Amino acid sequence: MDRLIQALRAAGEPTRLRILVMLEGGSELTVTEICRILGQSQPRVSRHLKLLCDAGLLARQAEGTSAYYRHARSPFARSFLAGLDPLITDDAAGTIARDQAQLTAIRAERAELAARSFERIALEEEVLRGRAVNQPAVETAMVALAAEHPIDRLLDIGTGTGRVLELFAPHVRAGVGVELSREMLNLARTRLEANHLDHCSVRYGNAYHLDVEMGSVGLAVLHHVLHFLDEPARAVEQAARSVWAGGRLLIVDFAPHHLEALRTEHGHRRLGFTDAEVVHWCTAAGMASVTVNHITLPHPGPDSLTVTVWVATQAADAPTVRSLEVA
Ligand SMILES: C[S@@+](CC[C@H](N)C(=O)[O-])C[C@H]1O[C@@H](n2cnc3c(N)ncnc32)[C@H](O)[C@@H]1O
């Protein structure tokens, strides 16, 4: 009763109602963007946002010095917010349409920024994945995991442009990508919004200090992240910690290779990993077993790379927190 009354009070005000409606469909906006849409000052809008967060209707995701706001994902918030849209009456429709037009303009600006970054990154991806590795076969091997075991919660560590979230989206109930780079987060957000993947989100996060509850995900993924890290074992340990009993840790990375250009021109810290070292990191992190799959191009050339897919299974006695009651 108390929760419902607090939510009704929070939603029962014109500006807050506009905020709730503009964030429909999985949109994530900064306070600056919301101020721009509403045409109101930041202190005022921040107060409204705080009330909506306190009432459990919005979630705030800090990202460096700014923060993104979106609809909360608890079952209560979902059913409460789903009831609002059909109730918008004609006299409110003009204001909502104006907000929507502003939101479309903000999305277009973000998409333009993302497109410019994509161009640059796509070039690198073409070199790394299109020509040098058999990426279609790698992705087939990855999603085969989901076919074996449906996935409740996915955590994609170092999500980059969000490709792994997009790949697994049809097979998961909820997906979260964490990433250090703001530019990448912008790209991933644009990708998720363009594909209407409301059940997936991204946020700032560091592979070395995962802000994720122990045993709270069914599948954690490190896809082409370890070769950038100074301490890959630490990232594996953190990822393993997040996986619940019987859940999986999926690591995809290069087998040992000699393409020095990846170090000198692409910032790779390591030129691939042996099976023995990755299996050792997984078992040292408490995982029960690890399977290994090597994937090559059908007709490898001198610069082709082998990609290894390691799948570690979490020990049966590991902590398990299956609640999806997350903000
Ligand atoms: C080659 S990209 C791979 C992106 C994505 N996993 C994919 O395969 O499409 C590596 C990503 O890891 C991110 N990254 C590097 N160090 C990180 C860290 N300590 N924590 C989180 N992300 C990190 C980089 O910013 C980059 O986006």
The ligand as an SDF file (V2000), in Angstrom:
LIG
                    3D

 27 29  0  0  0  0  0  0  0  0999 V2000
   37.9900   -4.9620  -28.3840 C   0  0  0  0  0  0  0  0  0  0  0  0
   36.7840   -4.2210  -27.3790 S   0  0  0  0  0  0  0  0  0  0  0  0
   35.6420   -5.5790  -27.2580 C   0  0  0  0  0  0  0  0  0  0  0  0
   34.2660   -5.0870  -27.0390 C   0  0  0  0  0  0  0  0  0  0  0  0
   33.1910   -6.1620  -26.9600 C   0  0  0  0  0  0  0  0  0  0  0  0
   33.4090   -7.0970  -25.8860 N   0  0  0  0  0  0  0  0  0  0  0  0
   33.0760   -6.8530  -28.2880 C   0  0  0  0  0  0  0  0  0  0  0  0
   33.7480   -7.8660  -28.4670 O   0  0  0  0  0  0  0  0  0  0  0  0
   32.3500   -6.3840  -29.1670 O   0  0  0  0  0  0  0  0  0  0  0  0
   37.4460   -4.1940  -25.6950 C   0  0  0  0  0  0  0  0  0  0  0  0
   36.6190   -3.3010  -24.7870 C   0  0  0  0  0  0  0  0  0  0  0  0
   37.0320   -3.4850  -23.4370 O   0  0  0  0  0  0  0  0  0  0  0  0
   36.9480   -2.2120  -22.7930 C   0  0  0  0  0  0  0  0  0  0  0  0
   37.7820   -2.2390  -21.5920 N   0  0  0  0  0  0  0  0  0  0  0  0
   39.1230   -2.2010  -21.5200 C   0  0  0  0  0  0  0  0  0  0  0  0
   39.5220   -2.2790  -20.2290 N   0  0  0  0  0  0  0  0  0  0  0  0
   38.4040   -2.3630  -19.4730 C   0  0  0  0  0  0  0  0  0  0  0  0
   38.1540   -2.4650  -18.0700 C   0  0  0  0  0  0  0  0  0  0  0  0
   39.1710   -2.4930  -17.1780 N   0  0  0  0  0  0  0  0  0  0  0  0
   36.8850   -2.5280  -17.6560 N   0  0  0  0  0  0  0  0  0  0  0  0
   35.8540   -2.4820  -18.5350 C   0  0  0  0  0  0  0  0  0  0  0  0
   36.0300   -2.3910  -19.8660 N   0  0  0  0  0  0  0  0  0  0  0  0
   37.2850   -2.3320  -20.3440 C   0  0  0  0  0  0  0  0  0  0  0  0
   37.4220   -1.2510  -23.8470 C   0  0  0  0  0  0  0  0  0  0  0  0
   37.0160    0.0760  -23.5890 O   0  0  0  0  0  0  0  0  0  0  0  0
   36.7770   -1.8390  -25.1040 C   0  0  0  0  0  0  0  0  0  0  0  0
   35.5170   -1.2810  -25.3490 O   0  0  0  0  0  0  0  0  0  0  0  0
  1  2  1  0
  2  3  1  0
  2 10  1  0
  3  4  1  0
  4  5  1  0
  5  6  1  0
  5  7  1  0
  7  8  2  0
  7  9  1  0
 10 11  1  0
 11 12  1  0
 11 26  1  0
 12 13  1  0
 13 14  1  0
 13 24  1  0
 14 15  1  0
 14 23  1  0
 15 16  2  0
 16 17  1  0
 17 18  1  0
 17 23  2  0
 18 19  1  0
 18 20  2  0
 20 21  1  0
 21 22  2  0
 22 23  1  0
 24 25  1  0
 24 26  1  0
 26 27  1  0
M  CHG  2   2   1   9  -1
M  END
$$$$
